Structures are given as structure tokens and as C-alpha cells.
Amino acid sequence: MISIFLMFLWYIKWPWMHAVPGRLRNPLLVLLRLTAICLLAGAAAGYFSQMLVHFKLIPDPGPTVLDPNAVSKFQFFMGAVLIAPILEELIFRAQLKRFSGMLLFISFICGALLSAILKTYWAFLVSPVIFGILFMVYRFTIAGSVTRKFVFWKRVYPWHFHLTAICFALLHLANFQKGLDLLPFGLLYTLPQLAIGLVLGFTRIFYGLRYSIALHALYNLFFVTALFIQQ
């Protein structure tokens, strides 16, 4: 586990593209080690975030909306452990190895942000427009040269990798009743999700999308189980 953790720390300093191995020798063991790293990273980041609130360095975020009693336990379990990991990994991690996917992701995030601000789903109509503009710029400036594409992607990718984790974290402001009102300090309230997003991104690049989905599901399973036990 230590070797994977050190590799993860080195990777997030300056992310780079990495070829996914064809087949792992001990996939279950690797997944368990990644789960341990994910849990430790999330717990450490969560503790730090709570300390910021405790010492009143940031305002109290208020209650969350994560109420398992609002739906049946089966629905809550399926949503947290199956549906959310698949959807979130497809949106936030699947596109990490695709330039066109990056353009789609940026367009989607712009639409999501505008929809949250205006509080209407109609704002998502801006996403296809933004994608069209970005694609046309890409098509007539970068796409004509393999060298330009390689150099541009090499420079942009590290920033895009971290942007993906940041957007993943900020999405989870929806877990709080105050939601967008927390945006000035938004990332400080979602430090656990930021740490988890970095681990999931590392997992997707080094081991593949199916491993990041499985890791996400295992992480959520741990906390859903803990929540059910507390009840």
C-alpha cells in the first residue's frame, strides 16, 4: 500500500498521462489498497475541514440533506453505492484520457454552474453552444498538427486533472441545505470529496475506469454501512 500511496502523492504534484496495464496480477488486493488510501485521505481531509469549522475559521455549513429516512434503505443504498459511483465516474473520470471528452466536460460544467446560479435546467442549453465553440477553436488551431496536439495536451492535462477533482468536490455542496450559499468557502467544506476525487482520478489513469467505479462504490459502501449502523 505504501508504494501505491507514494506513487499517488508523486502523481498529484504534476499529473501525466499513463498507459493502463492490460491485466493486474492481484486486482482485488490493489483495489483494497486503493480503498484504504481513499478512506484515509477522506478521513484526514474531513477532520481538517471540521477543525476549520470548530475554530470558526469558516462559518458552520449547517445541516446536510443526506437523510436515509427520506427514502427506503434499499433506494438510498442503491443510489449511493451503485448509481452515484457509475454516473459520477462517467462524468468526472471517463473523459480524463480523451481530448474531446475534456471539451464535453468543460461544456457540461459551464451548463451545470449556470443552471445552479439561475436555478433552472434551461441553462444547460448553453452547454452545446460552448462545446461547439471550443470544438471549432480546437479544430482550426490545434487539430491540424499532431505535434501541437501533443504539446497542448501535455501542458493542459495537469490543470484539467485537478479541475476535474475540484468540480467533483464542489458538486457535493448539494449535500448541504445551504448549497450555493457556501460557495465562497465551498472547497473547504468539501475537502473530503476533493481528496477522494484525486484518488479516483489517479485510479482511473493508472488502473482504468472500472477500478475507479469499483473504488467509488466501495468508499460509499463504507459510509452507507456506518450510517445505517448509527441508526
SULSULMO-V698125 format. One line per field, one symbol per residue. burial: + if it has 9 or more other C-alpha atoms within 8 Angstrom, else -. A space follows every 50 residues. Layout:
# SULSULMO-V698125
burial->???
This chain:
# SULSULMO-V698125
burial->---++--+--++--+---------------+-+++-+++-++++++--+- -++----------------------+++++++++++-+++++++++--+- ++++++++++++-+++------++-++--++--++-+++--++----++- -+++--++-+++-+++++++-++++++-++-++--++-++++++++++++ +++++++++-+++++++++++--+-------
